[in-house]
Amino acid sequence: MAMTRASGVGDVVLDRTGLPGWLDPVVRAVAAVRPTQLSRFLPPEDGGGRQSAVLILFGEGERGPELLLMERAGSLRSHAGQVAFPGGALDPEDGDPAGDGPLRAALREAEEETGLDPAGVQLFGVLPKLYIPVSEFVVTPVLAWWREPSPVGVVDPGETARVFTVPVADLTDPANRATAVHPRGHTGPAFLVESALVWGFTAGLIDRLLHFAGWERPWDRDRQVPLDWHA
């Protein structure tokens, strides 16, 4: 069912028709999840923060369902070197942050950062807005199906170190799961995949999606890794 339309990066449509059956649990989770079930950090009540969006893109590779991720360049001022979903701040041309703006921004940023062709992407859901205190980003996670895969890679080395996909099977493998420990003592879920440590906001979103989609497998939450972990 088409839910909304916009212009900008072509026509922007939220559409749940024709999705692969294995995405059904994700679609149900998106419809039912509440903001407090995703994060304890929610947007400021005064409307402050920098409006942004990320693209959570599910594709299907040789080993089944997979997610598109990127590693941010180490020279960036915020979240340097971290693995993240493609995304970034809304531009004025993206439109209303309370309307279709996040949809356009998620696709535009993904195209700019990874070379993704938006024409092959089917947007099917939006999660509640969340907050990243350290950068003051108010983030709208936009979920999509990579209906027609296109080549992806680093577009600007000044922003992106690498672009890669991770099989969902690896993300749910207990051997690849751990609790990341920040130098200040903060802890959170982490994934050790593709020679990288996925932690912070991105790992938290993946963790919650796996949980509410019913894909999570029991893992050792007492296994801890530092943020400077390397394979």
C-alpha positions as CSV (number, residue, x, y, z in Angstrom):
1,M,0.0,0.0,0.0
2,A,1.5,3.3,-1.0
3,M,1.6,5.7,1.9
4,T,3.2,8.9,0.8
5,R,4.7,10.5,-2.3
6,A,7.2,13.3,-2.9
7,S,9.7,14.6,-5.4
8,G,13.4,15.2,-5.2
9,V,15.3,12.0,-5.7
10,G,12.7,11.0,-8.2
11,D,9.3,9.9,-6.8
12,V,9.6,8.9,-3.1
13,V,7.1,6.3,-2.1
14,L,6.6,4.1,1.0
15,D,5.3,0.9,-0.5
16,R,4.9,-2.5,1.1
17,T,3.7,-4.4,-1.9
18,G,5.9,-7.1,-3.5
19,L,8.4,-7.4,-0.7
20,P,10.1,-10.8,-0.2
21,G,8.4,-12.9,2.5
22,W,11.4,-13.0,4.8
23,L,10.9,-9.2,5.3
24,D,7.5,-9.7,6.8
25,P,8.8,-9.9,10.4
26,V,10.6,-6.6,9.9
27,V,7.5,-4.9,8.4
28,R,5.4,-6.0,11.4
29,A,8.1,-4.8,13.8
30,V,8.2,-1.4,12.2
31,A,4.5,-1.0,12.5
32,A,4.4,-1.9,16.2
33,V,7.6,-0.7,17.8
34,R,7.6,2.3,20.1
35,P,10.4,4.9,20.4
36,T,11.3,3.8,23.9
37,Q,11.8,0.2,22.7
38,L,14.5,1.4,20.3
39,S,16.5,3.8,22.4
40,R,16.6,5.7,25.7
41,F,17.8,8.7,23.8
42,L,14.7,10.5,22.2
43,P,14.6,13.8,20.4
44,P,14.5,17.0,22.6
45,E,11.0,18.0,23.5
46,D,11.8,21.6,22.5
47,G,12.2,20.5,18.9
48,G,16.0,21.1,19.0
49,G,18.6,19.0,17.3
50,R,19.9,18.5,13.7
51,Q,17.3,16.7,11.6
52,S,18.9,13.7,9.7
53,A,18.0,10.3,8.3
54,V,19.7,7.0,7.7
55,L,18.9,4.3,5.1
56,I,18.5,0.7,6.5
57,L,18.7,-1.1,3.2
58,F,18.0,-4.9,3.1
59,G,19.3,-6.8,0.1
60,E,19.6,-10.4,-0.8
61,G,23.0,-11.8,-1.5
62,E,24.7,-15.2,-2.0
63,R,24.1,-16.0,1.7
64,G,20.6,-14.7,2.0
65,P,19.4,-11.4,3.5
66,E,22.0,-8.7,4.1
67,L,22.4,-5.1,5.1
68,L,24.3,-2.3,3.5
69,L,26.8,-0.5,5.7
70,M,29.7,1.9,5.3
71,E,32.7,2.9,7.4
72,R,33.1,6.6,7.9
73,A,36.5,8.2,7.1
74,G,38.8,8.6,10.1
75,S,39.3,12.3,9.4
76,L,35.6,13.3,9.9
77,R,34.8,15.5,12.9
78,S,31.9,13.4,14.2
79,H,31.7,9.6,14.4
80,A,35.0,9.3,12.7
81,G,35.9,5.7,11.7
82,Q,32.6,4.3,12.8
83,V,30.6,1.8,10.8
84,A,27.2,3.3,10.0
85,F,24.1,3.1,7.8
86,P,24.3,5.6,4.9
87,G,22.8,8.8,5.9
88,G,23.2,12.4,7.1
89,A,21.6,15.7,7.7
90,L,18.6,16.9,5.8
91,D,19.2,19.6,3.2
92,P,16.6,22.4,2.6
93,E,15.7,20.8,-0.8
94,D,14.8,17.5,0.9
95,G,11.6,19.1,2.2
96,D,9.7,19.0,5.5
97,P,11.5,17.1,8.3
98,A,8.0,16.2,9.6
99,G,6.9,14.9,6.2
100,D,8.8,13.4,3.3
101,G,12.1,15.1,4.0
102,P,13.7,12.2,5.7
103,L,12.8,9.8,2.9
104,R,14.5,12.0,0.3
105,A,17.5,12.7,2.6
106,A,18.1,9.0,3.3
107,L,18.2,8.2,-0.5
108,R,20.2,11.2,-1.4
109,E,22.8,10.6,1.2
110,A,23.1,6.9,0.3
111,E,23.6,7.9,-3.3
112,E,26.2,10.5,-2.4
113,E,28.1,8.2,0.0
114,T,27.9,4.8,-1.7
115,G,26.9,5.4,-5.3
116,L,23.7,3.6,-4.7
117,D,21.1,4.0,-7.5
118,P,17.9,5.1,-5.8
119,A,15.8,3.8,-8.7
120,G,16.4,0.3,-7.5
121,V,15.4,0.9,-3.9
122,Q,11.9,0.4,-2.5
123,L,11.2,2.3,0.7
124,F,8.8,0.3,3.0
125,G,8.9,1.8,6.5
126,V,10.0,4.5,8.8
127,L,11.0,4.0,12.5
128,P,10.4,6.7,15.2
129,K,12.8,9.5,15.3
130,L,15.8,8.9,17.7
131,Y,18.5,11.1,19.1
132,I,22.3,10.9,19.2
133,P,23.4,13.3,22.0
134,V,27.1,13.5,21.1
135,S,26.3,15.0,17.7
136,E,22.8,16.3,18.5
137,F,21.4,14.5,15.5
138,V,17.6,13.8,15.4
139,V,17.6,10.7,13.2
140,T,14.8,9.2,11.2
141,P,15.6,5.5,10.3
142,V,14.2,4.8,6.8
143,L,13.9,1.1,5.9
144,A,14.1,-0.2,2.4
145,W,14.3,-3.2,0.1
146,W,17.1,-3.4,-2.5
147,R,14.8,-4.5,-5.2
148,E,17.3,-4.0,-8.1
149,P,20.8,-4.0,-6.7
150,S,23.3,-1.6,-8.2
151,P,27.1,-1.3,-7.8
152,V,28.2,0.5,-4.7
153,G,31.5,1.7,-3.4
154,V,33.4,4.7,-1.9
155,V,32.4,7.9,-3.7
156,D,34.4,10.4,-1.6
157,P,37.3,9.1,0.4
158,G,37.1,12.2,2.5
159,E,33.8,11.0,3.9
160,T,33.8,7.2,3.5
161,A,36.6,4.6,4.0
162,R,34.7,1.7,2.6
163,V,31.2,0.4,1.7
164,F,30.2,-3.2,2.3
165,T,27.2,-5.6,2.9
166,V,26.8,-7.9,5.9
167,P,24.7,-11.0,5.8
168,V,22.0,-11.0,8.5
169,A,23.2,-14.6,9.3
170,D,26.5,-13.1,10.4
171,L,24.7,-10.4,12.5
172,T,22.6,-13.1,14.3
173,D,25.6,-15.4,14.8
174,P,26.3,-15.5,18.6
175,A,30.0,-15.7,17.8
176,N,29.9,-12.3,16.2
177,R,28.1,-10.6,19.1
178,A,29.5,-8.8,22.1
179,T,29.1,-5.8,24.4
180,A,31.1,-2.8,23.5
181,V,32.7,-0.9,26.4
182,H,33.3,2.9,25.9
183,P,36.4,4.4,27.7
184,R,33.9,6.4,29.9
185,G,32.3,3.2,31.0
186,H,29.2,3.2,28.7
187,T,28.2,-0.2,27.3
188,G,26.0,-1.3,24.4
189,P,25.5,-4.0,21.9
190,A,28.2,-4.6,19.3
191,F,28.8,-6.8,16.2
192,L,32.2,-8.1,15.1
193,V,31.7,-8.5,11.3
194,E,33.6,-7.9,8.1
195,S,36.8,-7.2,10.1
196,A,35.0,-4.3,11.8
197,L,33.4,-3.5,15.2
198,V,29.9,-2.2,14.7
199,W,28.8,-0.3,17.8
200,G,27.0,2.8,19.0
201,F,23.8,4.1,17.3
202,T,24.1,1.7,14.4
203,A,24.6,-1.4,16.5
204,G,21.8,-0.4,18.7
205,L,19.4,-0.2,15.8
206,I,20.5,-3.5,14.3
207,D,20.2,-5.1,17.8
208,R,16.6,-3.9,18.2
209,L,15.6,-4.8,14.6
210,L,16.9,-8.4,15.1
211,H,15.1,-8.6,18.4
212,F,11.7,-7.3,17.3
213,A,11.8,-9.2,14.0
214,G,12.3,-12.4,16.0
215,W,15.7,-13.1,14.4
216,E,17.8,-12.7,17.5
217,R,19.7,-15.7,18.8
218,P,20.9,-16.1,22.4
219,W,24.4,-14.6,22.8
220,D,26.9,-14.0,25.6
221,R,26.2,-10.5,26.9
222,D,29.1,-10.8,29.3
223,R,31.6,-10.9,26.4
224,Q,33.1,-7.4,26.3
225,V,35.2,-5.7,23.7
226,P,36.9,-2.3,23.7
227,L,36.1,0.3,21.0
228,D,39.6,-0.2,19.6
229,W,39.0,-3.8,18.8
230,H,40.5,-5.1,15.6
231,A,40.1,-8.5,13.9
